Amino acid sequence: MLDWRRAFGTRRRVVAPEIKESRSGPLIAFASGGRARWTPRDYASLASEGFAKNAVVYRCVRMIAEAAAATPLQVFADGVRTDDHPLARLLARPNPEQSGAEWLEGLYGALQTAGNAYVEAAGEDAPDELWSLRPDRMKVVPGRSGWPEAYEYSVDGRSIRIGRAADGWMPVLHLKLFHPTDDHYGFSPLEAAAFAIDVHNASGAWNKALLDNSARPSGALVFAGGDGERLTGDQFAALKAQIDEAHTGATNAGRPLVLEGGMDWKPMSWTPADMDFIAGKHAAAREIALAFGVPPQLLGIPGDATYANYREANAAFWRGTVAPLVRKTAAALTGWLGGRFPGVRVEADLDASPALQPEREALWARLNAASFLTDEERRRMAGVGE
């Protein structure tokens, strides 16, 4: 009050400190209601039915995670690449349990399966350790402005809340894939390919059941008795038990069926050719690969002639799937850790990828032939330092 009266008496204008805030924040806060929200999907079921039981999904996630983790992250301090900076050492050995490649592989794998990946920084001022947290155990706690105020990590009924530091820095990095209808969580390729995964799994289950039943289509035993004559309940049960015991399973494949008088075998189901079984399974596999951004040719799926050869498909995989993912991760790490390591930038070293070597050689050849460019301009356009 004294400060206000003194300002009013001397006709000085008191300017309130500027507060930058999103204009759409109140709407998000109204929708969220300040309550914690769990990830809006059954992550355990998706991971079980997709990653654990589907070879195509498993291979897609492994290919993306391992290829992205194999791309080194380089640290630039004041525009100069360095390997002795504390952040470079932290990324090379993020925690005592994991190497940098193992940590990144888990991070990229979580993004592909859940659409979300979380990293916790441990340390007083500058982080000393980086830990990747399971996405199904994390939930976002929105603040008054609608944006995340804290994160809660729950295990076996116990929860811990990780909030912002005193200077406003959030010790949790939340990486997510674009979701058109959710403000806080990402949308995973695993969920986008859920219908194709169900079709592919059902095809495998049908094929397994076909093999268990001697690889023969099911049919019916028709009793051709006299007018109105039918099998008794005991006769029907005995016949069914005999068929189940002696004519089903891989060990009974090819065993002839002995029928008594008045019994006739009538096949009833469609053949695999009529159902187009193999083609349908391959179509589902290609749809799964499309959701993850992996060329089907790299997965050994026949019937796909989009790319002329394996090398072209591999280059397209690195250029269209791996490179954007590692660039996004490097930019997120720069924005997150830049306040703790001033003047530091993290970039992905895509030159270390052998799959992109032909493209780099073609670029260098074009730049070398451009006589109107200076050496400095060629270096800048090639993306290399001085």
N, C-alpha and C positions, 0 to 999 in steps of 0.2 A: 504493500500500500504506500509506503514512503517513497519507493522508487517511482510509483505511478504518479503520485502527486507532484513530485519534483519535476517529472517530465511534463506534466500538464501545465504547471506554473510557468515553465520556461518556454512553452510552446514548441517543445521538441517532439518530433514524431517517433513513436516507439514502433519499430518494425519487428514483428514476430519472426523467429527463425524459420527458414523455409523447410517444409517437410514434403519430400517427394513421396507420392503414394499413387498406386494405380487407380484410375478412375473406375475400373471395373471391379476393384476389390470388394466394395460393399455388396455387390450382387453375389459374388462368390461366397462371401461370409454369410449372407442370408441363406444361400442354398446349403452351405455346410453346417450352419448352426453351431459352430464352435465345438463340434463333437468329433471324436476320433472315428475314422472310417477305415474298415478293413478292406483289403484288396478285393474288388468286386468280381471274383472268379474263384472257382474251386481249383486252386493251384495243384493240390495233391492229386486230384483225379486226372487233370491234364498231364501232369508229369508221369503218372503211372500208365495211363492208356497211350500216351503219345511217345514220350522219350523212352520209357522202360520196356514197352511192348511193341514198338514199331521200329524196324531196322532203318527205314528211310529217314525218319525224324532223328533218330540217334546219330546217323551218319551226317546229316545236315548240320546239326548242332555242333558235333565234334569238328567238322571241317571248318566252320566259321570261327569257332572259339580258338582252335589251334592255329589257324592261319593268322587271325588277328593278334593273338598273343605272341606269335613269332615275329611280328613287326615291331622293331625296337622303338621305344619312346626316347627322343633326345631332348636334352635340356639346354636352353640358351639363356645365358646371363648377360644382360646388356648387349644383346645381339650377337654374342659369340658363343659357339657351342662349347660346352664343358662337361667333363665326366667327373670332376672333383667337387662339384657343388653338392651341398647337403641334400637338395631335392633329387639330384641324379642318383646319389647313393641310396636315398629312400625308395625310389622307384625300382632300383636294381635289387634291393632287399627290403620289401615293405614291412615284413614282420619276421620274428624268429622262426616261424613255422613254414614259411613259403618263400620261394624265389619270386622274382618279378614276373617271369613267364607263367608260373603256376597261379599267382594272384590274378593276373590279367585273364587267364583262361577261365577261372571261376566267374570273373566279372562279366565277360562276354557270354558265357554260357547261361548265366542268370538272365541276361537281357533277351536271349533267344527263347528261353522257356517261359519266363514270367513277364517279359516286357519291362521289367524294373530291375535295377541293380543298385545296391547300397554299399557305400564305403564309409567306415568310421575312422577318424583320425584320433590317435592317442598321443597326448603330450601336453605340456603346460602352455607353451607359447607356439613355437614351430613344431609341427607334428614329428614325432619320433617313430611312429608305427602307423601302418594302414591295414585295416582289416575289412574283408568282404563279408557282408552279412546276408543271411538267407532272406530272400524277398518275401517268402510266405510267413515269416515271423515278424515282419515290420508293418507298422501302420502309421499313417500320416495324421498328425494332430494339427488341424488348421488353427490359425490365430484369428484375431479380430479383423484383420485385413483380408482374410480368406486364403492367404498363402501359408505354407507350413511354418508352424511355430516351434514344433518339436517332433520327435519320432519316438515311438515306443517299440521296444524289442521284447518279445515274449517267448519264453521257453518253459514248458512243463508247468504252466500256471503262474509263473513268476514273470514280472515285467519290470523293465527299467526304462525310464524316460531320458532321452538325450535332447537337451534344449540348447539354445544359443548361448554363446559366451557373453561376457560382460560387454565386449566391444561390438556385439551383434553378429559375430562370425558363427556359422553353423558347422559343427564338427562332423556332420553327415553329408556326404555327397549322394544325391539321388539322380541316377541316370535312368532315363526312361525313353521308350519309343513312343511315337506319336499316337495319341488316342483322340478320336474326334468328339467323344461325348463324356470324357472324364477330365476333371481339372487337376487331379492329383496322381493318377496312376497311368502307366503306359499300357499299350496293347501289344501282345506278343504274337509272333508268327505262329506259334503253336495253337493259339486260339483261333486264328484266322483259318488254319488248315484243319480244324476239328472235324468237319464233315468228311473231308477226304481221308483223314486218319481213321474214322469209323468205318468207311467203306473198305479201306485197305486192311484193317484188322479183321473185319467180317469176312473178307475174301480168304485171308489166311486161316481163320477158324473153320470156314466151310471146307477148305482144302484138307485141313487136318481131320475133320470129321469124315470126309470122303475116304481118306486113307485108313482111318480106324475101322471103317465098314467095308474093308477089302477092296476099296477103290471101285465099288460098283454102285450104281444109282439105286435108291430105295424102290421098293415095289410092294406088291400085295400078294398074299397067298389066298386064292379064291377057292372056296369049298364048293364043289359042284355035286352036291348030294341030291336026293330026291326032292319032290315038291314039299316045301315047308320044313325040310330037314335041316337042322343047324347043329353046330358044335356045342357041346355042353361047356359049362364054365370050367370044369376040370380039364377037359380036352384042350380048350383054348389056352389056358395057363400053361399046360405042359408043352404045347407046341411053341409058345412064345419063349419059354425058358430054354427049350432045346435050340432054337435059332440064336438066342443071345449067347449061349454057351459055346456052340459049335461053329457058328458061321459069322461072327463079328470079331474085329481085331486084326492086327497085322499078322499074327501067327496063324490065322485061319484063312489067309488069302488064297483063293483058288480052290478051296475045298468044295466038292460038289454038294448040291442040296438034294437030299433024298426025300421024295414026297410019296405019301401013301395014296392009295386010290381015292379019287375024287378031289385031289388037291391040284391046283394049277398056279404057276407063277406069272404074274402080270406086272411088268415094269410100269412105273407111274411118273417118275420125276424126269426133268429135262436133263439132257446131257451137257457136259461142260462146253461143247461147241455151240449148242443152242443158247446157252446163257452168256456166251462171249466172256467167259470167266477171266481168262488171262488178259485180254484187252482192257477190261474194266479195271483190273488191278493195276495195270501199268498206267492207265489214265489217272487213277487216284494218286499213284506215286509221283507222276509229273506235276499234279496240282500241289502236292506237299512241297516238292522242290521249288515250285514257283513262289509259294508263300515265303519260303526262307531265302530266296534269291540265289539258289544253287542251280547251275545248269544241269539238266537231267543226264546229259552225256557223262558228266563226272561221276554220277552215281551208278552207271552201268545200266540205265533204264533203256531198253530197246525201243525203236520206233520214233526216235527224235532226231531229226536232221537239221536242227536250227543252226548248228555250227559246223564248219567245214572239217575241223579236226579238233583233237583233244587240246592242243596248245591254245587255239583260239578260245575254246570254252573256258580254259583255266584263266586266261588273261581277262575274259569278261567277268569271271567270278571275282577276281581280285579288284578289278576296276569298278564294278558296280555294287559289290557287297562288302568286301573287306576294307577297301580304302575309305569309303564314307564312314564306316563304323569306327575305325581307329582315329580318323581325323576328328570325329565328334567327341570321342573319349579324350583325346589330347586337349581339345579346346575346353572341355568341361573341367579337366584337371587344372588347366591354366587359370580359368576363372575362379576356381575354388581355392587353390593353393597360392594364387598370386598375391593375396593379402598377407600371407604368412612368409612368403619368400619374395620380397619386392624385386622388381626388375627381371623376373624369371618367366620364361615362356616354354611350354612343352609342345613338341611337334612330333608327328609320326615320321619315322625314317622309311618311307616307301621305296627309296632307292635300294634298300636291302632285299627287296623281293625279286627273286629270279624271274617270276612270271611277267613282270612289267619291264624287264630289261629290253626286249625288242622295241617297245614304244619309246623308251628313253634314248636308245641308240638312233631311232628315226628322228626324234626331236633334236638331238645334238647334231645330226647330219644337216638338218634344215637350218639350224642356227649357224653352223659353220659355213654354209653356203651363202648366207645373207651377208654380203660384203659391206652393206651400208650400215651395219650395226657395229658398235664399239664392243670391246671385250667385256666391259662392265655391263652393258645391256644384254649381251649374250648370257653372262653368268646370272643376271637377275631373272631373265626369262626361263633359264634352265632350272632355277630354284636352288642354286648353290651359292655359297658364301664367297667372300673375296679371297 
